[in-house]
Amino acid sequence: MPMYQVKPINGSEIKIDLPTCMYKLPNVHAQASSCSEHALQNGELDPAVAALELRQDEIMRRLYELKAAVEGLAKTVTTPDADLDVTVTSLSQSPTSTAFRGTSDLDSLLGKDLGALRDVVINASPTRPPLTLLVLHGLLCQRYRVLSTVHIHSSVASVPPALLSCLGPQHADSYTRQSFQLGFTLIWKDVPKLQMKFNVQNMCPIEGEANVARFLFRLLSPYPSDPALATLIDSWVDTAFFQLAEGSAKERATVLRALNSSLGREPWLAGPELSLADIACYCCVRQTCSSTPANVQRWLKDCDNLGHFSSTLPLLQ
């Protein structure tokens, strides 16, 4: 029995609604669905979303440009003493038709990079100028918008003025990298073998003038689909660099006889059109042979008349 009894304050039981969560929010998914349906019905896009997309595209474009610029610097600086003393920058003329009928797409060959400049960096010794690459550079300038730059590495004391301006006259005006399709950077450096770098992350360096010439030629025109013709071109390229450029006097004489015989049947070495075989053999013959047979002399004059080989003549004097 209780000590004392108190009357109840409220006779009925009090029911309290307890929450099932800390706080409640409206259904975000339902709102997004209704907004998207409304936009779809009216054919409109939220201005804030459109502005955000444009801003994102601009940021990505700038990032790709910055990435291309950093990669270009990484390709030029590969050793602790890789300081560049002299720089000459030249800009290509507007693209015109070239001697090649086939066309090549830079995006398919080099990879699409949202308009960022694809930079080819070549290290070459001034004691042996790569005439083949200079001819190909001139052809590239006729096909694409090329930003050309010449540097002198600290390992080289000095170079002749002709080598410093081999990619064209110096251009003093300012430029924006994104307005060009291809960068062509030539560094005169004390290297035992010519070396080209394109992508420092995904590609190993390409060594040898013949291999670099094959790479650059594919930017101008695809190799023939006929395996026999493609093999013939490769054979002449190897013959030019291994027997004409580096062979003995006896080997050069043998190659000249083969050239004379082939050019007696066709106007060019690999058929009716100019090819990499003609470019490679022309440059090597000019560098190593003082006298040539009749058919080879006619062929050399035909090459000179095309105008693509004019950049090599000052370097042969």
C-alpha positions in Angstrom: 0.0 0.0 0.0 1.5 3.4 -1.0 2.4 5.9 1.5 0.0 8.4 -0.1 -2.0 8.6 -3.2 -2.0 11.3 -5.9 -4.6 11.8 -8.5 -3.4 11.4 -12.1 -2.7 14.7 -14.0 -4.0 13.4 -17.3 -6.3 10.6 -17.4 -5.5 9.4 -21.0 -2.1 8.0 -22.1 0.2 10.5 -23.9 1.6 9.3 -27.3 4.8 10.8 -28.5 6.0 10.5 -32.1 9.6 9.5 -32.1 11.7 10.4 -35.2 13.2 7.7 -37.3 16.2 9.8 -38.4 18.1 12.9 -37.2 16.4 15.3 -39.7 14.3 15.1 -42.8 15.2 16.5 -46.3 13.1 16.6 -49.4 13.7 13.9 -52.0 16.5 15.2 -54.2 16.1 12.5 -56.8 12.5 13.4 -57.3 13.3 17.0 -57.9 16.1 16.2 -60.4 13.8 13.9 -62.3 11.1 16.6 -62.5 13.6 19.2 -63.7 15.1 17.0 -66.3 11.6 16.1 -67.6 10.8 19.8 -67.7 14.0 20.6 -69.6 13.4 17.7 -72.0 9.9 18.9 -72.7 10.9 22.5 -73.5 14.2 21.6 -75.3 16.2 23.9 -73.0 19.3 23.4 -70.9 19.9 25.0 -67.5 22.1 28.0 -68.2 24.2 27.2 -65.1 24.9 23.7 -66.4 25.8 25.0 -69.9 28.2 27.5 -68.4 29.7 24.8 -66.3 30.3 22.6 -69.3 31.9 25.5 -71.3 34.2 26.2 -68.3 35.2 22.6 -68.0 36.0 22.4 -71.8 38.2 25.5 -71.5 40.0 24.1 -68.5 40.7 20.8 -70.2 42.0 22.7 -73.3 44.4 24.7 -71.2 45.5 21.6 -69.3 46.3 19.8 -72.6 48.3 22.8 -73.9 50.2 22.9 -70.6 50.9 19.2 -70.9 52.1 19.5 -74.4 54.4 22.4 -73.4 55.9 20.4 -70.5 56.4 17.4 -72.7 58.2 19.5 -75.2 60.6 20.8 -72.5 61.1 17.3 -71.2 62.2 16.1 -74.6 64.7 18.9 -74.9 66.1 18.5 -71.4 67.4 15.0 -70.9 70.8 15.4 -69.2 71.9 17.6 -66.3 73.9 19.9 -68.6 71.2 20.2 -71.2 71.2 24.0 -71.5 70.3 25.5 -74.8 72.4 28.5 -75.7 70.9 29.8 -78.9 67.3 29.6 -80.2 65.9 30.4 -83.6 62.2 30.1 -84.2 60.6 30.1 -87.6 57.0 29.7 -88.7 55.8 27.7 -91.6 53.9 29.1 -94.5 50.2 28.3 -95.1 49.8 24.7 -96.2 49.8 24.0 -99.9 49.8 21.0 -102.1 52.8 18.7 -102.0 54.3 16.1 -104.3 52.4 13.3 -102.6 48.9 12.3 -103.5 48.1 10.4 -100.3 47.0 12.2 -97.2 47.7 11.4 -93.6 45.7 12.5 -90.5 47.8 13.7 -87.6 45.2 12.6 -85.1 45.2 9.0 -86.3 49.0 8.8 -86.5 50.0 10.8 -83.4 46.9 10.5 -81.2 44.2 13.1 -80.6 45.3 15.7 -78.0 42.5 18.2 -78.0 44.3 20.6 -80.3 47.6 20.6 -78.3 50.8 21.0 -80.3 52.5 17.7 -81.0 56.2 18.4 -80.8 58.9 16.4 -82.6 62.4 16.9 -81.0 65.5 15.8 -82.9 69.1 15.8 -81.5 71.6 15.8 -84.4 75.4 16.4 -84.7 76.4 19.5 -86.7 79.3 17.5 -88.1 76.8 15.4 -90.1 73.6 17.5 -90.9 70.6 15.3 -91.5 69.7 16.5 -95.0 66.9 14.0 -95.4 65.1 15.4 -92.4 65.5 19.0 -93.7 63.8 17.9 -97.0 61.0 16.2 -95.1 60.6 19.3 -92.9 60.1 21.5 -95.9 57.4 19.1 -97.2 55.7 19.0 -93.7 55.6 22.8 -93.8 53.6 22.6 -97.0 51.1 20.2 -95.5 50.7 21.4 -91.9 51.1 24.5 -89.8 54.6 23.8 -88.3 56.3 25.7 -85.5 60.0 25.2 -86.2 62.8 25.8 -83.7 66.6 25.4 -83.8 68.7 25.2 -80.6 72.4 24.8 -79.9 73.3 22.5 -77.0 76.1 23.4 -74.6 78.1 20.3 -75.8 78.6 22.1 -79.2 80.9 25.2 -79.2 79.4 26.8 -82.3 77.6 25.9 -85.6 77.8 27.6 -89.0 75.1 30.2 -89.7 73.6 27.9 -92.4 72.9 25.2 -89.8 71.3 27.8 -87.4 68.8 28.9 -90.1 68.3 25.5 -91.8 64.6 25.5 -90.9 63.9 28.9 -92.2 64.6 32.5 -91.4 64.3 33.7 -87.8 60.8 34.9 -86.8 60.7 37.7 -84.2 56.9 38.0 -83.8 55.1 36.4 -80.9 53.1 33.3 -81.4 50.7 31.0 -79.7 51.5 27.3 -79.7 47.9 26.2 -80.0 47.6 27.8 -83.4 50.0 25.2 -84.9 49.5 21.5 -85.7 53.1 20.3 -85.4 56.2 21.4 -83.6 59.6 20.6 -85.2 62.5 21.2 -82.8 66.1 20.6 -84.0 68.9 20.6 -81.4 72.5 20.7 -82.6 74.2 18.5 -80.1 77.3 16.3 -79.7 75.6 12.9 -80.2 77.0 9.7 -81.8 73.7 9.0 -83.6 70.7 11.1 -84.6 67.9 10.7 -82.1 64.2 11.7 -82.2 61.8 12.0 -79.3 58.1 12.4 -79.7 56.3 11.1 -76.6 58.6 10.8 -73.5 55.9 8.8 -71.6 54.7 6.3 -74.2 57.6 6.0 -76.7 61.2 5.2 -76.5 63.6 7.5 -78.5 63.9 6.7 -82.2 67.6 6.5 -83.3 69.1 6.7 -86.8 68.4 9.1 -89.6 66.7 6.3 -91.7 64.2 5.4 -88.9 63.4 9.1 -88.1 62.9 9.7 -91.8 60.4 6.8 -92.0 58.5 8.3 -89.1 58.3 11.7 -90.6 57.4 10.5 -94.1 54.4 8.7 -92.7 53.1 12.1 -91.6 53.1 13.1 -95.3 51.9 10.1 -97.1 51.0 6.5 -96.1 53.4 3.7 -97.2 52.2 1.8 -100.2 49.8 -1.0 -99.6 51.7 -3.2 -102.0 54.2 -5.2 -99.9 56.6 -5.5 -102.8 56.7 -1.7 -103.4 57.0 -0.9 -99.6 59.9 -3.4 -99.4 61.6 -1.8 -102.4 61.4 1.7 -100.7 62.8 0.4 -97.5 65.6 -1.4 -99.3 66.6 1.8 -101.1 66.5 3.8 -97.8 68.7 1.2 -96.1 71.1 1.2 -99.1 71.4 4.9 -99.0 72.3 5.2 -95.3 74.3 2.0 -94.8 76.2 1.7 -98.2 76.3 5.3 -99.6 76.6 7.2 -96.4 78.7 4.8 -94.3 80.1 2.3 -96.9 83.5 2.1 -98.7 84.3 3.6 -102.1 83.7 0.2 -103.7 80.2 -0.1 -102.1 79.3 3.4 -103.3 80.3 2.5 -106.8 78.1 -0.5 -106.7 75.2 1.5 -105.4 75.7 4.1 -108.1 75.5 1.4 -110.8 72.3 0.1 -109.3 70.8 3.6 -109.2 71.8 4.2 -112.8 70.2 1.0 -113.9 67.0 1.5 -112.0 66.6 5.2 -113.1 67.1 4.0 -116.7 63.8 2.2 -116.4 61.7 4.5 -114.3 61.8 8.3 -113.6 61.9 7.6 -109.8 63.4 4.8 -107.7 60.1 3.3 -106.6 57.9 3.8 -109.6 56.3 6.8 -111.3 56.1 9.0 -108.2 58.6 10.6 -105.8 59.0 8.5 -102.6 61.2 8.3 -99.4 63.6 6.2 -101.5 64.4 9.2 -103.7 64.7 11.6 -100.8 67.1 9.4 -98.9 69.2 8.5 -101.9 69.4 12.0 -103.2 70.7 13.4 -99.9 73.3 10.6 -99.5 74.5 10.9 -103.1 74.9 14.7 -102.7 76.9 14.2 -99.5 79.2 11.4 -100.5 79.5 11.2 -104.3 81.4 13.8 -106.4 80.7 12.1 -109.8 77.6 10.2 -110.9 76.5 8.3 -114.1 74.2 9.9 -116.7 70.8 8.6 -115.4 71.7 9.6 -111.8 72.7 13.1 -113.0 69.3 13.5 -114.8 67.5 12.3 -111.6 69.4 14.7 -109.4 68.4 17.6 -111.6 64.8 16.4 -111.6 64.9 16.4 -107.8 66.4 19.9 -107.8 63.6 21.2 -110.1 60.9 20.1 -107.6 62.1 22.7 -105.1 61.7 20.5 -102.0 65.5 19.9 -101.9 66.6 23.6 -101.9 67.1 23.7 -98.1 69.9 21.1 -98.5 72.0 23.0 -101.0 73.5 25.7 -98.6 74.7 22.8 -96.3 76.6 21.1 -99.1 78.8 24.1 -100.0 
